[in-house]
């Protein structure tokens, strides 16, 4: 069964981001920001408590240290820096989770780090090494693509399992990558469009690129963004279909 995941806990201080209270009861997996691209200790704690209340699996949403750019800008970090910052962020969320009698189950990089991981094998390996050092029971969520087997072989070498993700509300390029947000129509905001994609994926195992080309993708989970103006409407429709 395809699980629903959403990026959560991305508010910061008095600044509000997303519709977490409305979305959390509808999802299976929460990718909780760890303070580098968004969030702070109070927001992290509140979000973990919310996940526990709704029996939602917790994942560490790790990122480049870029609050101003919301983690959507690539930074020229060394592989040691990436490894260390991923461990740091997992540890922060794991500590808060432990205090709430729960745990982190997986890691999902955010924004530019996610995209860079899928383009640069060395960055992918650095993230895997960080996870393996911290806890090999943690899984790594990656963008499902035609290269799934290649990524799985690399992950197997360090003993980390992968979760393959597709996106409900992002347009795809023909090569299976996500359309850059700078391009028109990169984000699908219509619940009808998202549901059409979900139904086609569940029935045929493929997602259509923006050109109409069909992409055969394994889907362990499907992501929807809580900052979408129609997020609640979209997630409710998806939850109803998948239940």
N, C-alpha and C positions, 0 to 999 in steps of 0.2 A: 504493500500500500504506500502511495506517495504521501509523504508528510509535508506539512506546511511550516516554513520557517520565516522569521521576520527580524529585521535589525531593530533592536530595542535599547532603551536607556540612553538615548542620544541627546537628552536635554543637558544643560550645563548651568548650574546656579539658578538664577531667575529666568534664564532663557529656555523657552519651551520648544521641544522638537518632537514631532510624532504624536500618535494617538494611542499611546501604550495601554492605557486603562481599558479602552474599547477593543483593542486588537488582541491583547494577551489571552483572553478567554477562548479565542477562536483558533489559536495556533498550537502546534506540537513542539516546536523548537524555537527558543529565543536566543538570538545572537546579541549578547549584551556588551555594549561598548565598555572599554577598560580604562578610559581616561586620556588616551593619546589623541584621538581624533574628536572625541566628545565625551561627555559624562564627567562626573566627579564622585568622590566616595559616598556622598549622601544619595545621589541618583542611583549609583550602582547598588547600594543596599536596598533602596526602595524597589528597584526593578527585580532584584533577586527574590525579595519577599513576595512580590506580585507573581513571579513565576512559580514559586512554591505553592502559593494559594490556589493556582489553577493547574497544578501538576504538569507544568511545562518544562521540558528538558532545557538545560542551560549550556550555552556555548560561549567561549571567549571570543569577542569580536575585536581582534587585535589590529593595530594600524601603525602607520608612520606617526611620529610625534608632530602633529600639524593641526592644532585646534583651529587656527585661523582659516586654513584651507579645508577644514572638515575631512582631512585625510584623503582628499581627492587629487593631491599633487604628489608626483613621484619625488622622492628625496634621494640624494646621492649617498646612501648609507653603505658602509662596508658590510660584508657578510657576518662578521663578528657582531657588529652593531644590531643587525636584524635579528640574529640569534638571541642576543641578550635582551633586546626590547620585547621580543615575543615571550620569553621566559618571565620577564618582569610583569607583563600584563596578565598572563595566565595566573601568576602567583597572586596578584592583587584581587582578581575576581574569585580565585579559589579560596582565599582567606575569608572574604565576605560570604561566600557560599557555605563554607564550613561553619561560620558563626550562625548561619541560618539552617543548620542541619541538612544541607544538601551539598551537591558537588557540581563541578564543571565536567561535562561529558565529551566535548569536542571543541575544536578551534576553527573559526572562520575568519580569515583576513578580510579587512575592509578596504573598499575603494581602490586607491592606487596600488596598495600592497597586494591586494587580490589580483588586480590586472597584471602587475609586474611578475607575480608568482607564476602566472599562466604563460608569460612570455619568456621568462628567464629561468632555466632549469636550476641555475646556481642559487637563485633566491628561493625557489621551491625547496631545494635541498637544505638551505639554511633554516627555513621554517620547520621542516621535518626534524632536523637535528635538535632544534629547541624543544619541540614536543617530546621527542624520544628521551631527552635529558630530564625533562620535567616528569612525564608520566606516559609510558607507552600505551596505557589504556585509553588515552585521549585520541579521538579520531580527528582527521583534518578534512574539512569541507572544501572542495574545489569545483571549478566550473566543468560540468560534463562536456566532453568533446570527443572527437574522433581519436584523440590521443590518450584515452582513458587507460588502456593497457600499458602504455609507456610510463605514465605517472604511477600506476600501481606497482610496476616492477621496481621503480626507484624507492617508493614508500616501503615496499616489502623488505628492502635491504636494511632499513633501520627499524623495522617491526612496527610501523604505524599503519593503521587501516584508514581508508579514504571513504568519504561520503560524497556522492556525485549530485551536484545541484544544477537545476535549471531555473530560469527566471520567468515569472508569470507576467511581469509588467515592464520588461525591457526588450527593446527590439534587438534582433540578432543580425550580424553580418554573415555573408556567405561562408566565411571560414569558421563559423561557429563562435566567434568572439562577440562580446556585447557591443552594440553600437555606442560610440562615444556620446556622452550626454550633451556635448556641444552641437550635435547634429539634430535637425528637426525630427520630431516624432520618435526620439530615442526612448521615451517613457510612454507606455500605454496607460492611458487614464480612464478608458472606458471599460466598465465591468463586462460588457458584451464581448469586447475584444479579448479580454483576459480569459473569460470563460470559454470562448471559442478555442483558444490556444490550449487550455487545460483539458478540454474534452478530446481534442484532436491528439494531444500527447498521450492521454490515458488509453485511448482506443488504438492508436497507430504507432506509438513510441517515437514520434518525430515532432519537431518544432519547425515552423516555417521561418526562414530568414526574411528580411524586409523585401527581398526581391521575389519571394515565393518559393525559393529553393528549399527542399525538404532536408532537414538535418536529423539523422537518427541518433538519439541521445538517451543514455541511461539516466533515469530520474529517481534517485532515492528520496529527494525532497525538492520542493519548489518554493522559491522565494518571492515574497511580495513586500513592498516597502511601506512602512508605516507613515512615511511623510507624504505619500501620495494623497492628493486632495480627496480622492474617492476610496481611500484605503479600507475603511470599515465596510462599505458596501461591497467592495471587491472580495475581501476576505470572508465575509458572511456567505456570499454566493459560492466561493470555493469550498468552504467548510461543509456547506450543505451538500454539495456534489460529492465530496470525498467521504462523507460519513455513511 
